[in-house]
Amino acid sequence: MILMKKVIVVIASALFLFSCKNQADKGKFTITGEIKNAPDQKIYLEELYFSDKDPQVLDTVDLKGGKFSASAFASEEGLYRLRLENSKGNGFIFINDKADISFESDYTNPTLQNTSFNTYANSLLKNFFTTLDTQRNIVADADAAVDKLKTDKATDSLINIATKNFTAKDEAYKNYIIHFIDTVSDPIMAVFALGYTSKIDPNKLAKPVANLTTRFPKNTVIATTVTQYNQLVTQFNATPHVGGIAPDINLPDTSGKLFSLKSLRGKYVLIDFWASWCSPCRHENPNVVAAYNQYKDKNFTVLGVSLDNDKQAWIDAVNADKLTWNHISDLQSWNSSVVNLYGFNSIPYSVLIDPDGKIIALGDEWKTKLPEVLK
């Protein structure tokens, strides 16, 4: 729809059920347009895919005096792009929800507001982009406010207030996308919006995605998307995630006695994956120590899980860094059973769980989540 710096590449073909003069014209759509101030050149009509498949050129025509007309055939409604031969941008994205589509833009100012396709689905696409940009800016501003307070060494209470505001704005942004998917009247727009859900818990999308099959029962793109989504949820739930129960860890401590994560149920626990040989881990240890000292009397503790393979080096690092909580390790380095169990590929890595063993933060998110839950 706009000359974008980045295009989300998404799935293909979709609903096109128009009456035509004869069978040969069935499924044909034509886009006729004008790009003001554009130099003469080739213009390509391409089909985009909701996958890693490269865009497919369906028609190549001449852009003369800023005007052109291109045509293609589609069995269903889908996502397409107009790409200029000499343009550095990625093109103008549109949906073929009509047999005859008109298009206007300006080569010198191809912004979202300065570009138009005269169909209902494309008005939905334009409005989605506009609202999404507004929502993302609100979230970014709230996040920047938290960072500024931290840089200025503001009080914990002010940081907590700003953090809650950021969380609320972020949730509003995510809820907008979920609601859009569940209510939008165009199937391709629903699938397109799913491309913006990478930071949303897939389980929160379960009902809206399931509803798509009922709302668009004959659409092959929807059917394919729902199948892929169900596979994604299965994979997601098979690995540790926020909202899920942390898998138990039962490994020897520094004395050789088995120690279980489950034995700490009833407390908030920061599971700290680290190693004595890991320089970033050692630099992070003072932050973990500070958090432990601040919250240890508030039903909080730390469980250190080491990827060491040298027991003495592990114990020496524990003592040197003054890590006065429980420590466990199978001394298998990256072959440790905890690596696959928790699905991380770098350390330090942390998982914060609540007294019931439910994961409430992954990675560095514990640094904002911990003061939030323990106040």
C-alpha positions as CSV (number, residue, x, y, z in Angstrom):
1,M,0.0,0.0,0.0
2,I,2.8,2.4,0.6
3,L,6.4,2.5,-0.7
4,M,7.6,0.6,2.4
5,K,11.1,0.2,3.7
6,K,10.1,-3.3,4.9
7,V,7.4,-5.6,3.6
8,I,6.0,-8.4,5.6
9,V,6.0,-11.3,3.3
10,V,2.9,-13.3,3.8
11,I,0.7,-16.2,2.3
12,A,-0.8,-16.4,-1.1
13,S,-3.9,-16.7,-3.3
14,A,-7.3,-15.9,-2.0
15,L,-10.9,-15.3,-2.6
16,F,-12.0,-13.9,-5.9
17,L,-15.5,-14.8,-6.8
18,F,-16.7,-12.3,-9.4
19,S,-19.1,-12.9,-12.3
20,C,-17.4,-12.6,-15.6
21,K,-18.4,-12.4,-19.3
22,N,-17.0,-15.8,-20.0
23,Q,-15.1,-18.6,-18.4
24,A,-11.8,-17.4,-19.7
25,D,-12.2,-14.2,-17.7
26,K,-13.1,-15.9,-14.4
27,G,-10.8,-14.9,-11.6
28,K,-9.2,-12.0,-13.6
29,F,-8.5,-8.7,-11.9
30,T,-7.1,-5.5,-13.4
31,I,-5.5,-2.6,-11.6
32,T,-5.4,0.7,-13.4
33,G,-3.5,3.6,-11.9
34,E,-1.5,6.8,-11.9
35,I,1.7,7.6,-10.1
36,K,2.2,11.3,-10.4
37,N,5.6,12.7,-11.3
38,A,6.9,9.2,-12.0
39,P,9.5,8.8,-14.8
40,D,8.7,6.2,-17.5
41,Q,9.8,2.7,-16.5
42,K,8.5,-0.9,-16.1
43,I,6.1,-1.7,-13.3
44,Y,5.6,-5.2,-12.0
45,L,2.5,-6.7,-10.6
46,E,3.6,-9.4,-8.0
47,E,1.8,-11.9,-5.8
48,L,3.1,-12.0,-2.2
49,Y,3.0,-15.0,0.0
50,F,2.5,-15.7,3.7
51,S,5.7,-17.7,3.8
52,D,9.4,-17.5,2.8
53,K,8.5,-18.0,-0.9
54,D,9.7,-15.1,-3.1
55,P,7.1,-12.8,-4.7
56,Q,6.0,-14.0,-8.1
57,V,5.7,-11.6,-11.0
58,L,2.3,-12.0,-12.7
59,D,2.4,-9.1,-15.1
60,T,5.0,-6.6,-16.4
61,V,3.7,-3.4,-18.1
62,D,5.1,0.0,-19.1
63,L,4.5,3.0,-16.9
64,K,4.1,6.0,-19.3
65,G,3.2,9.5,-18.3
66,G,2.6,8.1,-14.8
67,K,-0.2,5.8,-16.0
68,F,-0.4,2.0,-16.4
69,S,-2.8,-0.9,-16.4
70,A,-1.9,-4.5,-15.3
71,S,-3.9,-7.7,-15.0
72,A,-3.6,-11.2,-13.4
73,F,-5.7,-14.2,-12.5
74,A,-6.4,-15.4,-9.0
75,S,-8.6,-18.2,-7.7
76,E,-9.1,-16.3,-4.4
77,E,-8.5,-13.0,-2.8
78,G,-4.8,-12.5,-2.0
79,L,-2.0,-10.0,-1.2
80,Y,-0.3,-8.3,-4.1
81,R,2.3,-5.6,-4.8
82,L,3.1,-3.0,-7.4
83,R,6.8,-2.6,-7.8
84,L,8.5,0.1,-9.9
85,E,11.6,-0.9,-11.9
86,N,13.7,2.0,-10.8
87,S,12.4,2.4,-7.3
88,K,14.5,1.7,-4.2
89,G,11.4,1.0,-2.1
90,N,9.5,-2.3,-1.8
91,G,6.4,-1.2,-3.6
92,F,2.7,-0.6,-3.0
93,I,0.8,-3.5,-1.3
94,F,-2.8,-4.2,-2.0
95,I,-5.6,-6.8,-1.9
96,N,-7.5,-7.9,-5.0
97,D,-11.0,-7.8,-3.5
98,K,-12.5,-6.3,-6.7
99,A,-12.2,-7.2,-10.4
100,D,-11.4,-3.6,-11.3
101,I,-9.1,-1.7,-9.0
102,S,-8.0,1.9,-9.4
103,F,-4.8,3.2,-7.7
104,E,-3.2,6.6,-7.2
105,S,0.0,7.8,-5.6
106,D,2.8,10.3,-6.0
107,Y,6.4,9.3,-6.9
108,T,7.8,12.2,-5.0
109,N,5.8,11.6,-1.9
110,P,4.5,7.9,-1.8
111,T,3.3,8.0,1.8
112,L,0.5,6.0,3.3
113,Q,-1.9,9.0,3.4
114,N,-0.9,10.0,-0.2
115,T,-1.6,6.6,-1.7
116,S,-5.0,5.0,-2.3
117,F,-6.7,1.9,-3.8
118,N,-10.4,2.2,-4.3
119,T,-11.6,-1.0,-2.6
120,Y,-13.0,-1.8,0.8
121,A,-10.3,-4.3,1.8
122,N,-7.6,-1.8,0.9
123,S,-9.2,0.8,3.0
124,L,-9.1,-1.7,5.9
125,L,-5.4,-2.3,5.2
126,K,-4.7,1.5,5.2
127,N,-6.5,2.0,8.5
128,F,-4.8,-0.9,10.0
129,F,-1.3,0.5,9.2
130,T,-2.4,3.9,10.5
131,T,-3.7,2.6,13.8
132,L,-0.8,0.3,14.3
133,D,1.7,3.1,13.8
134,T,-0.1,5.2,16.4
135,Q,-0.3,2.3,18.9
136,R,3.4,1.5,18.5
137,N,4.4,5.1,19.0
138,I,2.5,5.2,22.2
139,V,4.2,2.0,23.5
140,A,7.6,3.3,22.4
141,D,7.1,6.5,24.3
142,A,6.0,4.6,27.4
143,D,9.1,2.4,27.2
144,A,11.4,5.4,26.7
145,A,9.9,7.0,29.8
146,V,10.9,4.0,31.9
147,D,14.4,4.0,30.4
148,K,14.8,7.7,31.2
149,L,13.8,7.3,34.8
150,K,16.3,4.4,35.2
151,T,19.0,6.5,33.6
152,D,18.1,9.5,35.9
153,K,18.2,7.1,38.9
154,A,14.7,7.9,39.8
155,T,13.0,6.3,42.9
156,D,11.7,2.7,42.6
157,S,8.1,4.0,43.1
158,L,8.4,6.3,40.1
159,I,9.9,3.6,37.9
160,N,7.2,1.1,39.0
161,I,4.5,3.6,38.0
162,A,6.1,4.2,34.6
163,T,6.6,0.4,34.2
164,K,2.9,-0.2,34.9
165,N,2.0,2.4,32.4
166,F,4.2,0.8,29.7
167,T,2.7,-2.6,30.5
168,A,-0.8,-1.2,30.1
169,K,0.0,0.5,26.8
170,D,1.7,-2.7,25.5
171,E,-1.3,-4.8,26.4
172,A,-3.6,-2.3,24.7
173,Y,-1.5,-2.6,21.5
174,K,-1.7,-6.4,21.6
175,N,-5.4,-6.4,22.4
176,Y,-6.0,-4.2,19.4
177,I,-4.4,-6.7,17.1
178,I,-6.3,-9.6,18.7
179,H,-9.6,-7.8,18.4
180,F,-8.9,-6.9,14.8
181,I,-8.2,-10.5,13.9
182,D,-11.4,-11.6,15.6
183,T,-13.7,-9.0,14.0
184,V,-12.3,-7.8,10.6
185,S,-14.6,-8.7,7.7
186,D,-11.8,-9.5,5.2
187,P,-9.9,-12.9,5.4
188,I,-6.7,-11.6,4.0
189,M,-6.6,-8.7,6.4
190,A,-7.1,-11.2,9.3
191,V,-4.1,-13.3,8.1
192,F,-2.1,-10.2,7.4
193,A,-2.7,-9.0,11.0
194,L,-1.4,-12.3,12.3
195,G,1.9,-11.3,11.0
196,Y,2.1,-8.7,13.8
197,T,1.6,-11.2,16.7
198,S,5.1,-12.4,17.2
199,K,5.2,-10.9,20.8
200,I,1.7,-12.2,21.7
201,D,1.2,-15.4,23.6
202,P,-0.2,-17.8,20.9
203,N,-2.7,-19.1,23.5
204,K,-4.3,-15.7,23.6
205,L,-5.0,-16.0,19.9
206,A,-6.5,-19.5,20.1
207,K,-10.1,-18.4,20.1
208,P,-9.8,-15.7,17.4
209,V,-7.8,-18.0,15.1
210,A,-10.3,-20.9,15.6
211,N,-13.1,-18.5,14.8
212,L,-11.5,-17.8,11.4
213,T,-12.5,-21.2,10.1
214,T,-16.1,-20.6,11.0
215,R,-16.1,-17.1,9.6
216,F,-14.4,-17.9,6.3
217,P,-15.2,-21.6,5.8
218,K,-14.3,-21.8,2.1
219,N,-11.1,-19.8,2.2
220,T,-7.9,-21.9,1.5
221,V,-5.6,-19.2,3.0
222,I,-7.5,-19.3,6.2
223,A,-7.5,-23.1,6.3
224,T,-3.7,-23.2,5.8
225,T,-3.1,-20.5,8.3
226,V,-5.2,-22.2,11.0
227,T,-3.3,-25.5,10.5
228,Q,0.1,-23.7,10.7
229,Y,-1.1,-21.8,13.8
230,N,-2.1,-25.0,15.6
231,Q,1.3,-26.5,15.0
232,L,2.9,-23.3,16.3
233,V,0.8,-23.5,19.5
234,T,1.8,-27.1,20.0
235,Q,5.5,-26.2,19.7
236,F,5.1,-23.1,21.9
237,N,3.4,-25.0,24.7
238,A,6.1,-27.7,24.6
239,T,8.8,-25.2,25.6
240,P,8.9,-23.0,28.7
241,H,6.9,-19.8,28.2
242,V,5.4,-17.0,30.3
243,G,2.2,-18.4,31.9
244,G,3.4,-22.0,31.7
245,I,4.8,-24.1,34.6
246,A,8.6,-24.2,34.8
247,P,9.9,-27.7,34.2
248,D,11.5,-29.2,37.3
249,I,15.2,-29.3,37.6
250,N,16.8,-31.9,39.8
251,L,20.6,-31.8,39.8
252,P,23.5,-32.1,42.3
253,D,24.5,-29.1,44.4
254,T,28.1,-28.1,45.3
255,S,28.2,-30.9,47.9
256,G,27.0,-33.5,45.4
257,K,23.5,-33.8,47.0
258,L,20.5,-33.7,44.6
259,F,18.5,-30.4,44.9
260,S,15.2,-29.8,43.2
261,L,13.6,-26.6,41.9
262,K,10.3,-27.9,43.2
263,S,11.6,-27.8,46.7
264,L,11.4,-24.0,46.4
265,R,7.7,-23.9,45.7
266,G,6.0,-21.2,47.8
267,K,8.6,-18.6,46.9
268,Y,9.4,-16.4,43.9
269,V,12.5,-17.9,42.4
270,L,14.9,-16.5,39.8
271,I,16.5,-19.4,38.0
272,D,19.9,-18.1,36.9
273,F,21.6,-20.1,34.2
274,W,25.3,-19.1,34.1
275,A,28.9,-20.5,34.3
276,S,32.2,-19.5,35.9
277,W,33.8,-19.3,32.4
278,C,31.2,-17.0,31.1
279,S,32.4,-13.4,31.2
280,P,29.0,-11.8,30.6
281,C,27.6,-14.0,33.4
282,R,30.3,-12.8,35.9
283,H,29.5,-9.2,35.0
284,E,25.8,-9.8,35.6
285,N,26.3,-11.5,38.9
286,P,26.5,-8.2,41.0
287,N,23.0,-7.3,39.6
288,V,21.7,-10.7,40.7
289,V,23.3,-10.3,44.1
290,A,21.8,-6.8,44.6
291,A,18.3,-8.2,43.7
292,Y,18.8,-11.1,46.1
293,N,19.8,-8.9,49.0
294,Q,17.0,-6.5,48.3
295,Y,14.2,-9.0,48.1
296,K,15.4,-12.1,50.0
297,D,13.2,-11.2,53.0
298,K,10.2,-10.9,50.7
299,N,9.6,-14.5,49.9
300,F,12.2,-14.5,47.1
301,T,15.3,-16.5,46.3
302,V,17.7,-17.4,43.5
303,L,18.6,-20.8,42.2
304,G,21.9,-20.9,40.3
305,V,22.1,-23.5,37.5
306,S,25.7,-23.7,36.2
307,L,26.9,-24.9,32.8
308,D,30.4,-25.5,34.2
309,N,32.3,-28.7,33.6
310,D,35.0,-28.0,36.2
311,K,33.6,-28.4,39.7
312,Q,36.3,-26.5,41.5
313,A,36.1,-23.5,39.1
314,W,32.4,-23.5,39.6
315,I,32.7,-23.4,43.4
316,D,35.5,-20.8,43.3
317,A,33.3,-18.5,41.2
318,V,30.3,-18.9,43.6
319,N,32.5,-17.9,46.5
320,A,34.4,-15.1,44.7
321,D,31.1,-13.5,43.5
322,K,29.4,-14.0,46.8
323,L,26.5,-15.9,45.4
324,T,24.9,-17.0,48.7
325,W,22.0,-19.0,47.4
326,N,21.5,-22.6,46.2
327,H,23.6,-23.8,43.3
328,I,23.2,-26.9,41.2
329,S,24.9,-28.4,38.1
330,D,25.5,-31.7,36.3
331,L,28.9,-30.3,35.1
332,Q,28.1,-31.1,31.5
333,S,28.6,-27.5,30.1
334,W,26.4,-27.1,27.0
335,N,25.5,-30.8,27.1
336,S,23.6,-30.2,30.3
337,S,20.0,-31.5,30.3
338,V,18.8,-28.0,31.3
339,V,19.7,-26.5,27.9
340,N,17.1,-28.4,25.9
341,L,14.7,-28.4,28.8
342,Y,14.5,-24.6,28.9
343,G,15.4,-24.0,25.3
344,F,18.1,-21.2,25.6
345,N,21.2,-20.8,23.5
346,S,23.2,-18.2,25.4
347,I,24.0,-17.3,28.9
348,P,23.4,-15.5,31.2
349,Y,19.8,-16.5,30.9
350,S,17.1,-16.1,33.6
351,V,13.6,-17.4,34.3
352,L,11.5,-15.9,37.1
353,I,8.7,-18.1,38.5
354,D,6.0,-17.3,41.1
355,P,5.3,-19.4,44.3
356,D,3.1,-21.8,42.2
357,G,6.0,-22.5,39.8
358,K,4.5,-20.5,37.0
359,I,6.8,-18.6,34.7
360,I,6.2,-14.8,34.9
361,A,9.3,-13.5,33.1
362,L,12.0,-14.7,30.7
363,G,15.5,-13.3,30.1
364,D,16.1,-9.7,31.3
365,E,12.4,-9.2,31.9
366,W,12.8,-10.3,35.5
367,K,14.5,-6.9,36.3
368,T,11.2,-5.1,35.8
369,K,8.9,-7.9,36.8
370,L,10.5,-8.6,40.2
371,P,10.0,-5.1,41.7
372,E,6.5,-5.2,40.2
373,V,5.4,-8.4,42.0
374,L,7.3,-7.8,45.3
375,K,6.8,-4.0,45.4
